[in-house]
Amino acid sequence: MLDLVLTNKESLVGNVKLKGSLGCSDHEMVELKILRAVRRAHSKLNTLDFRRADFGLFRDLLSGIPQDKALEGKGAQDNWLIFKGHLLPAQEQRIPTKRKSGKNTKRPPWMNKELLGKKSNKKRKPKEGGSKVR
């Protein structure tokens, strides 16, 4: 039995019908259908694909950054902004991206297969030290 249907989107609830009161109660029964997608949406994440990167050309693009007089007398923040202004366009040109989806998006991007293997081995290894039962 419900008195009220609360939702933040009207499209989530459909076919709402009042079914009358139950016994001596002044409340009415409400029948409704909750509308939801059958498929669960997988999150998608774009990451840099360093395996296909052209580091030779990337290095050439970064070598054009003014390092002497342009950076002289400026603070760390200003120098970072100048460097970043050269780094990001070079990255977009020479390091391709790949799309990750599904359960791979739940783990951190730096967690590769080798680290995952070590993590699972850590869970399987018995703890050293302590008393041993013989």
Sequence and secondary structure as in RCSB ss.txt:
>XXXX:A:sequence
MLDLVLTNKESLVGNVKLKGSLGCSDHEMVELKILRAVRRAHSKLNTLDFRRADFGLFRDLLSGIPQDKALEGKG
AQDNWLIFKGHLLPAQEQRIPTKRKSGKNTKRPPWMNKELLGKKSNKKRKPKEGGSKVR
>XXXX:A:secstr
  S    S GGGEEEEEEEEE TT S EEEEEEE   SS    EEEEE GGG  HHHHHHHHTTS  STTTTT  
HHHHHHHHHHHHHHHHHHHS EEEEEGGGGSS TT  HHHHHHHHHHHHS   SS    
